[in-house]
């Protein structure tokens, strides 16, 4: 491959992009344990609900379109400019890509046409404490970082997984 050429590896990309939404709900479930409980012992987001297989499947299906769209843009730019860089740089690119997604979804969540692109943004309409919004957004950023790093580890030459 010559310098500057872009080749996205389809199988690793799809695996990482399609697993990222499910990873985000698992991460959000783990982060929800850090949220304070009210007098009845309830949290704003119940971890047990998020850490269930139905939640993983639902979020994976609903999050797949936006994950593929934004992941493809981030992967294209990373393949073009980050060749030869370590996996943690690719993780940073995944966080940056997820950050662009979170920022756009947060800004556009009041327009009904964008509900399909960011189904989680509907939760921002509810008068929830800021900790819930931070939990959701942090989980999206972390899953983007995991997806970017996993893609690099899967396709990177340092581990011998390069496909020709």
C-alpha positions in Angstrom: 0.0 0.0 0.0 1.4 3.4 -1.0 1.5 6.3 1.4 -1.8 8.3 1.3 -3.9 5.5 -0.2 -6.9 4.4 1.8 -8.1 0.8 2.2 -10.7 0.1 4.8 -10.8 -3.6 5.8 -14.5 -4.5 5.5 -14.8 -7.4 8.1 -12.9 -5.6 10.9 -14.7 -2.4 10.2 -18.1 -3.9 10.3 -17.4 -5.9 13.4 -16.1 -2.9 15.3 -18.8 -0.5 14.0 -21.7 -2.9 14.7 -20.4 -3.8 18.2 -19.8 -0.2 19.2 -23.4 0.6 20.1 -23.8 -2.6 22.2 -20.5 -1.8 23.9 -21.8 1.7 24.7 -24.9 0.3 26.5 -22.7 -2.1 28.5 -20.3 0.7 29.4 -23.3 2.9 30.4 -24.6 0.1 32.5 -21.3 -0.1 34.3 -21.1 3.7 34.7 -24.6 3.7 36.1 -23.3 1.9 39.2 -21.5 5.2 39.9 -24.7 7.3 39.9 -26.1 8.2 43.3 -29.2 6.4 44.6 -32.3 8.2 45.8 -34.1 7.5 49.1 -35.8 4.4 47.7 -32.4 3.0 46.5 -33.1 3.7 42.8 -30.9 5.4 40.3 -31.8 7.6 37.3 -30.6 4.8 35.1 -30.8 1.2 36.4 -27.7 -0.8 35.7 -29.5 -4.1 35.7 -31.7 -2.9 32.9 -28.8 -1.8 30.7 -26.7 -4.9 31.4 -29.3 -7.2 30.0 -29.1 -9.1 26.6 -32.3 -7.4 25.3 -30.8 -4.0 25.9 -27.6 -5.0 24.1 -29.5 -6.2 21.1 -31.9 -3.3 21.0 -29.2 -0.7 21.2 -27.0 -2.6 18.7 -29.8 -2.6 16.1 -30.9 1.0 16.7 -27.3 2.3 16.8 -26.0 0.4 13.8 -26.9 3.0 11.1 -25.2 5.9 12.9 -22.3 3.8 14.0 -21.6 2.7 10.4 -22.0 6.2 9.0 -19.8 8.0 11.5 -17.4 5.0 11.9 -16.9 4.9 8.1 -16.0 8.6 8.1 -13.6 8.2 11.0 -12.1 5.0 9.6 -11.5 6.7 6.2 -9.7 9.6 7.8 -7.7 7.3 10.2 -6.6 5.0 7.4 -5.5 8.0 5.4 -3.6 9.9 8.1 -2.8 7.5 10.9 -1.0 4.6 9.1 1.8 3.3 11.2 0.6 4.9 14.4 0.0 2.8 17.6 -3.4 1.6 18.5 -4.0 4.2 21.2 -3.8 6.9 18.5 -6.5 5.0 16.7 -8.5 4.8 19.9 -8.2 8.6 20.1 -9.5 8.8 16.6 -12.4 6.7 17.6 -13.1 8.9 20.6 -12.9 12.0 18.3 -15.3 10.4 15.8 -17.8 9.5 18.6 -17.4 13.0 19.9 -18.5 14.5 16.6 -21.4 12.1 16.6 -22.4 13.1 20.2 -22.0 16.8 19.4 -24.2 16.6 16.3 -26.8 14.4 17.9 -27.0 16.7 20.9 -27.4 19.8 18.7 -29.9 18.2 16.4 -31.9 16.1 18.8 -34.9 18.5 18.8 -35.5 17.9 15.0 -37.7 14.7 14.7 -35.9 13.6 11.5 -32.7 13.0 13.4 -34.3 10.7 16.0 -33.4 7.7 13.8 -29.7 8.8 13.7 -29.5 9.2 17.5 -32.2 7.3 19.3 -30.5 7.9 22.7 -30.8 11.7 22.2 -34.5 11.4 23.0 -33.5 10.8 26.6 -32.0 14.3 26.7 -35.5 15.7 26.3 -36.5 14.4 29.6 -35.7 16.5 32.7 -33.0 14.1 33.9 -30.1 15.1 36.0 -26.9 16.1 34.1 -25.3 12.9 35.5 -27.5 10.8 33.2 -26.5 12.8 30.1 -22.9 12.6 31.1 -23.2 8.8 31.6 -24.7 8.3 28.2 -22.2 10.6 26.4 -19.2 9.1 28.2 -20.3 5.6 27.3 -20.6 6.6 23.6 -17.1 8.2 23.6 -15.5 5.2 25.4 -17.1 2.7 22.9 -15.9 4.8 20.0 -12.4 4.6 21.5 -12.7 0.9 22.0 -13.9 0.4 18.4 -11.1 2.5 16.9 -8.4 0.7 19.0 -9.9 -2.7 18.2 -9.9 -1.9 14.4 -6.3 -1.0 14.6 -5.3 -4.1 16.6 -7.2 -6.3 14.2 -5.7 -4.7 11.0 -2.4 -3.5 12.3 0.9 -5.0 11.1 2.4 -5.2 14.6 0.3 -8.3 15.5 0.5 -10.0 12.1 -3.2 -9.7 11.4 -2.8 -7.6 8.2 -4.9 -8.8 5.3 -3.6 -8.6 1.8 
